[in-house]
Amino acid sequence: MGYALGSPFDMEMRLTNNTDKPLKLKFPDGGAFDFFIYQKSELVYRYSEDEHYPTGLKELELKPGESKEFGGVWPCKDRQGKWVRGGRYQLIGIINATPPIISNILMFGLAD
């Protein structure tokens, strides 16, 4: 997938309970999720470094078949606030439950 460099990049992940029983998740703090963007093996951006999570989400219960979406926006800047260059990137999402749930890796490109 290719995206225009300099445009905000929407990050979304969906957690679905694919079982026939309720799924109960416990969170150690208010940061229920996070996103990480890498170029090669270098961490370029971490969503939680820019965002302040509302406190209070300590537990989440999903009924069978129910989904919950988590999302944020990457401004296409690195951890120092500088615009990133075109190239290949990897996006990983994490649900910060105990234990954590890690998404599949999404490979994408930014074009100059």
N, C-alpha and C positions, 0 to 999 in steps of 0.2 A: 504494500500500500504506500502511496506517496501523498504527501501533504505539502502545502505552500509554507516556505520558511517565513517566520515572523507572524503568522496567524496563530491565534490561540488554539490549543489542541485539547479537545474534550476527552477526558478519561472517564470511562465508566466500567463497572463490573457488576455482575448480577450473581447473587447467591441464591440457589434454589434448593429446597428440601425435596430431594428425589426419593425419600423413604416413605413408608406408610405410618410413621410415628412422628410426633412433634420433635423438632430439633431445637434444643436449648443451647444458646451461646452465652458465655460469660465474658465480659470485657474488664480488664484490670483498671482502665481509666476511660475518659471520655473519647479518646481517639479510636473510634471503631474500625477505621480503615486507613490505609496509606497507599501511595503509589510511588514507584521508583522508576527512573528513566536512566538507562545506561547507554553509553556509546563504547563499543567493544567491552572491556571489563571495568571501565571507569564510571562511577556514579556521577551523573550530570545534574540530576534534580531529584529532590525528595519532597513530595507534597506537604508533609507535616512540618517541614522547616518554614514554610510560608503561611500555613493555615493554622488558625487557632480553633480547636474543636470545642463544641459545646460540651460542658460536663453533664453528667447525669446518665448517659447510656451505659448501664452496667450489665444489662441482660437483654437478650432478644430471643423470642420464641417464634419459629416458623412452623406453621401447620404443614401437613403433607401437601406437596405441590405448590406451596406458597414461595414467593420470591421477594427479595429485598435488593434494591439497587443502591449502589454507592458511586459517587462521582465527584469530579473536580475538574479544574482547568489548569493546564500547563501553559504559561505565557511564552514558551520557547526561549527561556533564559536559563542560564546555568546557576549553580549554587552561589556564585558571586554576583548575580544579577546582570551578567553580560549575555547578549544575544548569542545563541548557538549557531553553528555553521550547518550547512547542508550535509547530509550523510545518512547512514543507517543507524537506527536506534532500537532499543528494546524497552518495552514497558512491562512492568510486573506490578500486580496489585496484591495487597495483603489485607485480609480481614484479621484485625488484631484481637481475636478471641483467644481463649485459653482452651486448647492449643490453637496456634495461628493457622489460618487457611490461606494458602498461596495459590494465586492464579496461574494459568498457563502464560507463557511469554508471548507477547505480541511484538512482532518485528515490523518496523515501519521506516519509511524514508522521508526526509525533508529535502525539498528541492530548492535550490537558489533561484 
